[in-house]
């Protein structure tokens, strides 16, 4: 496999930047919208981080032979590790990650946890309890907060990192609640079996797309959990040195998906909850007021 050495003072190749920018915009309009509020250098690093995470997620989601997918995911892990060490494979996404790692102290443990989370998808992990879902949200998205924190710079040490973790987990739980119908199409159910049983919701109900009072009660409980994580995560935003507005806007916009889900009557089988661009723009003053007041929440 061809490798490239990335010097600490090298520039990010335009082709790599554009590849990461397009991947981010294509797969997460909400995250991309928030990223526009970073400085140019930070924005490029954030796009690189998102793109490499997205690439791993696509491997876990791709159809086909499980053994071949496992091989692809292992190659992804090796590519990430090589990029973090400054010697990435030829792929533009890995080159972009190596560039970002040469400028910011991206934590390798965060990428390792992400790999473990992607293996949960690959191996068809069963979510029996709320703790199982919490672990998944931590691994596939919470740790992205750890990747973004050094790009911003921060104070508060471990407490700030835990708040960044919570914010990423809130966003992933939002994804789970938005995509129940889509995930069923992939043969996946992330809703905890114990929570479903407590509310009287069965897997057959999900497959039939029944938006019953019991199902709405289950969704209400999980939305409340996501909102609690958003509150905890946003409390750490004022401790960031840079990029506070970018993170605050992204958090507000992502939480807006929950508002849309509620307006849809929790029908996440036939309707996709999303935040129109005009509403995202309307969230900017609120995020600004939060930061001006030092609340972050």
N, C-alpha and C positions, 0 to 999 in steps of 0.2 A: 504494500500500500504506500502510495506516494505521500510524503510528509512535507510540511513547510515550517521553517523556523520563523517565529514572529518576534522581532526586536521590540523592546519596550517603548521605543520612540517612533515606531512605524505608524503609518496612517492606515485606516481601515479602507480596503479596496472598495471602490464605488459599487462594483458588482455585488459584493458581499452585503454592503449596506442596503442596496436596493432589494436584494433577495429577502433580507430580514424584515425590511419595512413592509414589503408586499405580503409576506406571511402573516405578520401581525395584523395588518389591515384586513386581510381576507378572513382570518379566523376569529378575530375579536374586535369588532368595531368599537365596543365600549373601552377596552384596554387601550386601543390605538388612540381614541379620542383623548384619554387622560395623558397618554405619553407625549402629546404635542406641547404640554406645559413644562416638560423638562428642558434643560439647556441642550444645545445641539450635541455635545459630547455625551451627556447622560442619556439623551434620547437614543443615540445609536447603540449604546451599551444595553439599554433596556430592550430595544428591539432584538439585539443579538441573544439576550437571555430568553426572551419570549420565543424566538424562532427555534432555538435548540430544544426547549421544552416541548414546543408544538411538534417538532419532528419526532421526538420520542413518543408522544401521545398518539401520533398518526400510526406509528408502528404497532402499538398495542391495539389500535382500532381497525387496522387493515384486515380484510378477509383473507382466508387462506389457511394453509397448513400451520398448526400451532408450533411445530418444531422449527419451521422456517422463520416464523415470526420471532420465536425466542432467539434464534441466531441473529436476526436483524437487530433485536433489542440489545443483545450482547455487544454487537458491533457498534451500536450507538453509544453504549456505556464506555467502550474503549475509546471512541472518538472524542467523547466529552473529556475523559481523563487526559488524553493527549493534548487537547486544546487548552485545558487548564494549566498544563505544564509548558505551554508555549510551542508545541510541536504538533499542530493539527493536521488531520487528513486534508485531502485536496478540496473536499466539499466546502462551498462558500459559507455555510452556516457555522461550521466548526472554525473556519478562519475568523469569522466575526466574533465568535466566543473567545478565541485566543486573544484577539485584539482587546476585547473588553477586560479579560483577565489580566492583561498586561498593564492596565490602567487602574483597575479597582480590585480590591481583595475579595474576590468571589469565593465563598466557602465551598470547598469540595464536598463536605458532609451534606450540604443541602442537595447537591446533585445526586449523591448516593441515595438519599432518602427518596428523591423523586424516582430514581430507578426502581426502588423497592415498591413504590406506589404503582408504577406502570406494570410491574410484575403481578400485582394484585389483579389488574384488569386482564392481563394475559392468561393468568391461571384460573380465572373465573371465581374469584374470592366470594364467599357467601357472607352477607352482612346481617348478622343475627341481632346485634345490639347497637345502641347509639354509640357505644365506645368504638365499635368496628367502623362505623361511618366517620367518626371523628378522626380515627387513625388514617383513613383513606384521604380525607380532606387535608389533613396535615401533610401527608407525604406528596400528594400530587399538586398541591397549590399553596399550602401554608408555608412550605419551605421556599417558595418563590419570594416571599417577603424577606427571607434571609438573603436571597440573591440581590434584591433591589436595595436593601438597607445600605450596604457599603458603597453603592453607586451614589446614593444621596449623601452619605455621611450622617452620623447620628451621635447623640449623647444619651446617657442612661444605661448603657451596656446591656445586660441580660434582660432587663425589664422592657426596653425598647424592642429588642429582638422578639420577645414573646408577644408583644403587641403587633408587630409586623406579621408574625406567624398567624395570629388570630384573624387579621385582616385578610390574608390569603385564604384561610379556611372559610371565612364568611363568603368570599367570592366563589369558592368551589361548591359550597353547600347551595348557593344560589344557582349555580349551573345544574346541580343534581335536581333541584326542585323545578327548574325550567324545563329540563330535558327528560322527564319521566317517560313520556311516550316514545321519544327517539331512542332512548336507551333500551326500552323493551324490544325495539326492532333489532337491536344488537344482541338480544338475549341476556341483558343485564338488568338487575333490580338492585338499586343502591339503598332503597328505603329499608330501614332496619326491621327485620321480621318481628322482633318483640314489640316495637312501636305499632306496627301494622296490626298485630294480634290484639293489642290493648284497645285499639280503636275499632276492631271488628272489620278490618280490611283484608281481603285475601288476594293471592296472586291472580286468581281467576278474575277478580274485580278489576285489577290493573289491566289484564290482557283484554278485557271487554271494554275498557275505557270508561268505567262507571265513576262519575263524579257525584258520589253520594254524600249525604250529610256526614257520614263516618269518615269518608275520604277527605272532605273539607276540614274536619277536625284534626286529622293527621297532618294535613298541610299547614294548618294554622300553628300547630305545635312546632313544626320544623322551621317555619318562617320566623317564629319567635326566637328560636335558637340562633338562626342566622343573624337576626337583628342584634341579638346580644353580643355576638362575636364582632359585628361591625362597630358597636359602641366601644367595646374593649380595644379593638384595633385602631380606631380613629384617635383614641386618647394618646397614642404614641406619635401621631403625625407632627405635632409641634416640636418634638425632639429631633426631627430630621434637620440637618444643616441646609440641604438644598432639596429641590423637588417637592417641597411640601404641597404646593398647589396642584401639581400633577397627581400626587397620590390622593389628595383630598377629592379632587374632581372624579378620578377613576372610582373611588369608593362610593361617592354619592351616586354616580351614574349606574354602577353595578347594583347598588341597593335598590335603585329605581326599578330594576327588573322584578323585584319582589312586589312592588306596588302594582306593576302591570299584571303580575300573576294573580294578585288579589282582585283587581278589576275584572279579570277574565273568569272570576268565580272558581279559581283553582283548576280550570280545565287545561291541563298541560298535556292532554292527549291529542287534542284537535286544534289547539291554538298555541302559537309560540309567543311567550311573553318577551317584550323588548321595549327599549326606551327610544323613541324617535329622536333624531338629531336636534330638533328644535327644543325638546324637553331637556336634552343633555346640556344645551347651551344655557337654558334657564337655570340649571343647577350651579353654574359657575359663581354667580353672586353669593349664593348660600355658602358654598365652600370657602369663598373669600372672607365672608363675615365670620365663619367659624375660626379661621386662622387668625384674623385680626383680633378676635376676642380671646385667642389662646386656648379655645376649648377643644378644637379638633374633632368635635362630636356634634 
